Amino acid sequence: MARIEPAGAEASTSGAGTRTGEADRPGLAIALYVLAIGTFVSMDAIAKQLTREGLAPEQVIGLRYFLALSLLAPAVAWRRRARPLAVARPGLQALRGLFVIAAATLFVYSVRALPLATTTAIAFVSPLFVTVLSILFLKEQVGVRRWAAIVVGFLGVLAILRPGGDAFSFAMLLPIASSVCWACSLVITRAMRSGERPFSTLVWTTAVGCLAIAPLALAVWRPPDAGQMGLIAVLAGLHVAAQLLTIRAFSLAAATALAPFTYVSLVWATAIGYLAFSALPDGRTFLGAAILAVAGLYVWRREQAAARKRL
């Protein structure tokens, strides 16, 4: 899957995209979600450009988190009577925040070193890690067919990485590490879903991430020039737009209807990567991405079927 930002994924895992009483409009929801994914990929492209201009990934992520926290502060003040900072499991909240910031930082390191589409394709492994970690830590039951799909998915990763070949570089392991951290954050989200409020989780994730990345960002700080500050401002605007598009999409259709469209991110990443950086993935990368997408969709389909049986 693409490296969709927390609000995008939380919409289907922690309730951030709570359905409203409005009638479903799946066509509009799909269009909004596809646009949101394109916006997230555009953010990745801007982060890549900023790192190419000399800003460290920690600084890029730190500035983005600081701006996000600044945007959340008025909402926290507005909801103060509801005690938005009160959570049932602060330890898990903090751990989740650390995993999310680690995933984001590793992903920016990935796009700095690799073509955007290649990084996006490798990150498709994330749903498979979620399934494996759910088995290990949440004791979820998985049948033989889902295990087979997971194995096939990892074969897709090998098709992209080609370990031992000339095209392989250790930078290709960065999006895998990012995906592991992201999967850990989603498994923690699942574990907390019955006792925590989505807005409180978002605030904790942003605050913990901001505190964790701040010393790392300051250690490599380089004053941005006017052009870089402009890109950072655009990045912040896209961040808000992507969040709003995702929330709106999940209010108009079920998460199960929208989840498969996450894989459209490879189309966006290929197009933006070519237009912005004149980079195109090779045929094996597309093949590996296709294998990963099919495996991920199959696992998703089996999980939906299992969920229906439990109802």
C-alpha positions in Angstrom: 0.0 0.0 0.0 1.1 3.6 -0.4 2.4 5.5 2.6 -1.0 7.0 3.4 -0.8 9.4 6.4 -2.3 8.3 9.7 -5.7 10.0 9.2 -6.1 8.1 6.0 -5.6 4.8 7.5 -7.2 5.5 10.8 -10.4 6.3 9.0 -10.9 2.6 8.6 -9.1 1.3 11.7 -9.9 3.6 14.5 -13.0 5.4 13.5 -11.5 8.6 12.3 -13.8 8.4 9.3 -16.9 7.9 11.3 -19.9 7.5 9.1 -22.6 10.2 9.2 -26.3 10.0 8.7 -25.9 11.2 5.2 -26.8 8.8 2.4 -23.9 6.9 0.8 -22.5 8.3 -2.4 -19.9 5.8 -3.4 -19.0 7.4 -6.7 -18.2 10.7 -5.1 -16.4 9.0 -2.2 -14.2 7.0 -4.6 -13.3 10.2 -6.5 -12.5 12.1 -3.3 -10.4 9.2 -2.0 -8.4 8.9 -5.2 -7.8 12.6 -5.1 -6.7 12.3 -1.4 -4.2 9.6 -2.4 -2.8 11.8 -5.1 -2.5 14.6 -2.6 -0.6 12.3 -0.2 1.8 11.2 -3.0 2.3 14.9 -3.9 3.4 15.5 -0.3 5.9 12.7 -0.7 7.2 14.3 -3.9 7.6 17.7 -2.1 9.4 15.9 0.7 11.7 14.3 -1.8 12.4 17.7 -3.4 13.2 19.3 -0.1 15.7 16.6 0.8 17.3 16.9 -2.6 17.8 20.6 -1.8 19.7 19.7 1.4 17.1 19.6 4.1 17.4 16.5 6.3 14.3 14.1 6.5 14.1 14.8 10.2 13.8 18.5 9.6 11.1 18.0 6.9 9.1 15.7 9.1 9.6 17.9 12.1 8.3 21.0 10.4 5.3 19.1 9.1 4.5 17.8 12.5 5.0 21.1 14.2 2.5 22.7 11.7 0.0 19.9 12.2 0.2 20.3 15.9 -0.3 24.0 15.5 -3.4 23.4 13.5 -4.7 20.9 16.1 -4.1 23.2 19.1 -7.2 25.4 18.5 -9.4 22.3 18.1 -8.0 20.9 21.4 -8.8 24.3 23.1 -12.3 24.3 21.6 -13.0 20.8 22.9 -11.4 21.3 26.3 -14.6 20.4 28.2 -14.5 17.0 26.5 -11.0 16.5 27.8 -9.5 15.5 24.4 -6.1 14.7 26.0 -7.6 12.1 28.3 -6.9 8.6 27.2 -7.3 5.2 28.7 -4.0 3.7 27.7 -1.3 6.5 27.5 1.5 4.0 27.2 0.1 2.5 24.0 -0.8 5.9 22.7 2.9 7.0 23.2 4.2 3.8 21.6 1.8 4.3 18.6 3.0 7.9 18.2 6.7 6.7 18.1 5.9 4.0 15.5 4.1 6.6 13.3 6.9 9.1 13.4 9.4 6.4 12.7 7.4 5.2 9.7 7.1 8.8 8.4 10.8 9.6 8.8 12.0 6.3 7.2 9.6 6.9 4.3 11.1 10.3 3.6 14.6 8.7 3.7 13.2 6.2 1.2 11.9 8.8 -1.3 15.1 10.7 -1.0 17.1 7.7 -2.1 14.7 5.9 -4.5 12.3 6.8 -7.3 8.9 7.7 -5.9 7.0 4.9 -7.6 9.6 2.3 -6.4 9.2 3.4 -2.8 5.4 3.4 -3.2 5.4 -0.1 -4.7 7.6 -1.6 -2.0 5.4 0.0 0.7 2.5 -2.1 -0.6 3.9 -4.8 1.7 2.4 -3.0 4.7 -1.0 -4.7 4.8 0.8 -8.1 4.8 2.8 -7.0 7.9 -0.4 -5.9 9.6 -1.9 -9.4 9.1 1.3 -11.1 10.4 1.6 -8.9 13.4 -2.2 -9.3 14.2 -1.6 -13.0 14.3 1.4 -12.7 16.6 0.1 -10.0 19.0 -3.7 -9.9 18.7 -4.0 -13.7 18.3 -6.2 -13.3 15.2 -7.0 -16.5 13.3 -5.8 -16.7 9.7 -6.5 -19.6 7.4 -4.3 -21.4 4.9 -5.4 -19.2 2.0 -4.5 -16.0 3.7 -1.1 -17.4 4.7 -0.6 -18.3 1.0 -1.5 -14.8 -0.1 1.0 -13.4 2.4 3.8 -15.7 1.1 2.9 -14.6 -2.5 3.0 -11.0 -1.4 6.5 -11.3 -0.1 7.5 -12.9 -3.3 6.3 -9.7 -5.0 8.6 -7.8 -2.7 11.5 -10.0 -3.8 10.6 -9.3 -7.4 11.0 -5.6 -6.8 14.1 -5.8 -4.6 16.0 -8.4 -6.7 18.5 -9.0 -3.9 22.0 -9.9 -5.3 21.2 -8.1 -8.6 22.7 -4.9 -10.0 19.4 -3.1 -9.4 19.4 -3.8 -5.6 20.4 -1.2 -3.1 20.2 -1.2 0.7 18.0 1.9 0.4 15.3 -0.5 -0.8 15.1 -1.8 2.7 14.0 1.6 4.1 10.4 1.4 2.8 10.2 -2.1 4.2 11.3 -0.8 7.6 8.9 2.1 7.3 6.1 -0.4 6.5 6.9 -2.5 9.5 6.7 0.6 11.8 3.4 1.6 10.1 2.0 -1.9 10.5 2.9 -1.8 14.2 1.1 1.5 14.6 -2.0 0.0 13.0 -2.0 -3.1 15.1 -1.8 -0.9 18.2 -4.7 1.1 16.8 -6.7 -2.1 16.5 -5.8 -3.1 20.0 -7.1 0.3 21.3 -10.1 0.7 19.1 -12.7 -0.1 21.7 -11.5 2.3 24.4 -10.0 5.4 22.8 -11.5 8.3 20.9 -10.2 8.9 17.4 -9.5 12.7 17.9 -7.6 12.0 21.1 -5.5 9.4 19.3 -4.8 11.9 16.6 -3.7 14.5 19.1 -1.5 12.1 21.0 0.1 10.7 17.9 0.9 14.2 16.6 2.2 15.5 20.0 4.3 12.4 20.7 5.7 12.5 17.1 6.5 16.2 17.4 8.3 15.7 20.7 10.2 12.7 19.4 11.4 14.3 16.2 12.2 17.7 17.6 15.7 16.9 19.0 16.6 15.0 15.8 15.4 17.9 13.6 17.3 20.5 15.7 20.5 18.4 15.5 20.5 18.6 11.7 18.8 22.0 11.4 19.5 24.1 8.4 17.7 27.4 7.9 15.3 27.0 5.0 15.5 29.6 2.2 12.4 31.4 0.9 11.7 28.8 -1.8 12.0 26.0 0.7 9.7 27.7 3.1 7.2 28.1 0.3 7.4 24.3 -0.4 6.9 23.7 3.3 3.9 25.9 3.3 2.5 24.0 0.3 3.2 20.8 2.1 1.3 21.9 5.2 -1.7 23.0 3.0 -1.7 19.6 1.2 -1.6 17.9 4.5 -4.8 19.6 5.6 -6.4 19.1 2.2 -5.6 15.4 2.2 -7.0 14.9 5.7 -10.2 16.7 4.8 -10.6 14.7 1.5 -10.1 11.4 3.3 -12.5 12.2 6.1 -15.1 13.3 3.6 -14.6 10.2 1.5 -15.1 7.9 4.4 -18.2 9.8 5.5 -19.8 9.0 2.1 -18.9 5.3 1.7 -17.8 2.3 3.8 -14.1 1.8 4.4 -14.5 -1.7 2.8 -15.6 0.0 -0.4 -12.7 2.4 -0.5 -9.8 0.3 0.8 -8.9 -1.3 -2.6 -8.4 2.1 -4.2 -5.3 2.6 -2.0 -3.4 0.8 -4.8 -4.1 3.7 -7.2 -1.2 5.4 -5.4 1.2 3.6 -7.7 -0.4 5.4 -10.7 -0.1 8.7 -8.9 3.5 8.0 -7.9 4.5 7.0 -11.4 2.9 10.0 -13.0 4.2 12.5 -10.4 7.6 10.8 -10.3 8.0 11.1 -14.1 6.7 14.7 -14.3 8.7 16.0 -11.3 11.9 13.9 -11.5 11.9 12.2 -14.9 12.0 8.8 -13.2 10.0 5.7 -14.2 10.0 2.3 -12.5 11.1 -0.7 -14.6 8.9 -3.7 -15.6 9.9 -5.8 -12.6 8.9 -3.1 -10.2 5.4 -3.0 -11.8 5.3 -6.8 -11.7 6.2 -7.0 -8.1 3.7 -4.2 -7.3 1.0 -6.1 -9.1 1.7 -9.2 -7.1 1.7 -7.3 -3.9 -1.6 -5.5 -4.8 -3.3 -8.8 -5.7 -2.0 -10.5 -2.5 -3.1 -7.5 -0.4 -6.5 -7.3 -2.0 -7.0 -11.1 -1.4 -6.1 -10.8 2.3 -8.4 -7.8 2.6 -11.2 -9.8 0.9 -10.7 -12.8 3.2 -10.7 -10.5 6.3 -14.0 -8.9 5.2 -15.5 -12.4 4.7 -14.3 -13.5 8.2 -15.7 -10.3 9.7 -19.1 -11.0 8.2 -19.1 -14.5 9.6 -18.5 -13.1 13.1 -21.6 -10.9 12.9 
